[in-house]
Amino acid sequence: MSESIPSADSPAPVVGYVLKMYPRFSETFVVSEILAREAQGEQIVIFSLRPTTDSRFHPELARVKAPVVHVPRPSSATRLWDALSAGPASGVAEAWEELRRHSHDDAAQAVAVARLAREHGVTHLHAHFASVATTVARLAGRVAGLPYSFTAHAKDIFHQDVDPTDLKAKLADAHHAITISGYNLADLRRRFPEATDTLQLVRNGLELERFPFTPDRARGSDPARVPRLLAVGRLVEKKGFSLLIEAVDVLRSRGVDVAADIAGDGPLAGDLTAQIDRLGLDDRVRLLGPLTQAEVSARLGTDDVFVAPFVVGSDGNADGLPTVLLEAMARGIRCVAADVTAVGEVVVPGETGWLVPSGDDAALADALADAVQEAVAESSVHDQMVHRARALVEEHFDSRRQAAALRTLVPVERTAAPVGGAR
């Protein structure tokens, strides 16, 4: 592992990824991004602020070359003081007023990241999500005299607990900021016009070779096979899975027989199970638990319709543009999705899929009935739809294109020295 740690004298930029938790089962887009950047020759170091709590991991993690540095959190006042004292003395002094306005965990980890960044030859810090990871990256940059950037996604900018003053400061201080959709770009520019001059649109990418296009859904020897619906995501309010269960019940009342599988885990597992039991859908709706990206891809290659019934949560939380929806479009499965935030940028009615009003289970049932009928009939009209969906993903969501865009944003010149000239 030490061989992959770049020298401080290396002429190439070295990007330090500051992540709240690495690896994280639900954040496949981060791994894809790092792999694409490494494939183009960039040097990466990963700083993880929290130990992982996941018990399953995607095999793609084994391909990441970047060293992973776990940043400790102080467990006592003595260790907090030791952590703060271990940083660049002049840099800590320069940033002291800023550090003391934050929690002791964030301040201590920021000083630790500043020190570790110097040790690993990092020239630029980048965080995912405009929350704790960006807080630490911003403070670490202040201490070490390094530029930072971050990618804004969804919960980190839409949730009711987001502090607009804090988000504005992060946008204003960043060397550049990135967001993943046109919707997000317009929203942030509207809310923070004076702090978004360097905000850029860079869409999440897929390693397209891992998601082969298979539009032909062979129905096998049994043409009466019950059409299969697939939904994937954490079992949380914004995914709208309760609406999918209601829609399956509506379809049953209309005499349209379907079976739905929901892959994922989360706090609403018990509630969704109770809903399935209450509606008597035990033989038609299953909760599969978490699946790896490869397992999801396999299902996307065989099932009939992918369903993304998103809603805006009661706390304001909403999905941005979930990677699994892009994976579904890449694989060639018919897609039905609810119209929240940026989903309409990829699911275009009659062109690339079925787009329904968010929160409307009747409209969702109508779209599912249409999609299922077309899947069973193997309609040539809707075959064109999945081809257009694949073409859209290839044009806008190729991870190689994403990595090339990100690389142009990173400063080429090394910072002469951290604040205070610490060594």
Secondary structure as GFF3:
##gff-version 3
##sequence-region A 1 423
A	DSSP	three_ten_helix	2	4	.	.	.	ID=ss1
A	DSSP	beta_strand	14	21	.	.	.	ID=ss2
A	DSSP	alpha_helix	28	39	.	.	.	ID=ss3
A	DSSP	beta_strand	43	50	.	.	.	ID=ss4
A	DSSP	three_ten_helix	59	63	.	.	.	ID=ss5
A	DSSP	beta_strand	68	70	.	.	.	ID=ss6
A	DSSP	alpha_helix	77	85	.	.	.	ID=ss7
A	DSSP	alpha_helix	89	94	.	.	.	ID=ss8
A	DSSP	alpha_helix	96	99	.	.	.	ID=ss9
A	DSSP	alpha_helix	104	119	.	.	.	ID=ss10
A	DSSP	beta_strand	124	128	.	.	.	ID=ss11
A	DSSP	alpha_helix	132	144	.	.	.	ID=ss12
A	DSSP	beta_strand	148	152	.	.	.	ID=ss13
A	DSSP	alpha_helix	155	158	.	.	.	ID=ss14
A	DSSP	alpha_helix	164	173	.	.	.	ID=ss15
A	DSSP	beta_strand	176	179	.	.	.	ID=ss16
A	DSSP	alpha_helix	182	191	.	.	.	ID=ss17
A	DSSP	beta_strand	199	201	.	.	.	ID=ss18
A	DSSP	three_ten_helix	208	210	.	.	.	ID=ss19
A	DSSP	beta_strand	228	232	.	.	.	ID=ss20
A	DSSP	three_ten_helix	237	239	.	.	.	ID=ss21
A	DSSP	alpha_helix	241	253	.	.	.	ID=ss22
A	DSSP	beta_strand	259	263	.	.	.	ID=ss23
A	DSSP	alpha_helix	269	278	.	.	.	ID=ss24
A	DSSP	beta_strand	285	289	.	.	.	ID=ss25
A	DSSP	alpha_helix	293	300	.	.	.	ID=ss26
A	DSSP	beta_strand	305	308	.	.	.	ID=ss27
A	DSSP	alpha_helix	323	331	.	.	.	ID=ss28
A	DSSP	beta_strand	334	338	.	.	.	ID=ss29
A	DSSP	three_ten_helix	343	345	.	.	.	ID=ss30
A	DSSP	beta_strand	354	356	.	.	.	ID=ss31
A	DSSP	alpha_helix	361	377	.	.	.	ID=ss32
A	DSSP	alpha_helix	380	396	.	.	.	ID=ss33
A	DSSP	alpha_helix	399	409	.	.	.	ID=ss34
A	DSSP	three_ten_helix	419	421	.	.	.	ID=ss35
###
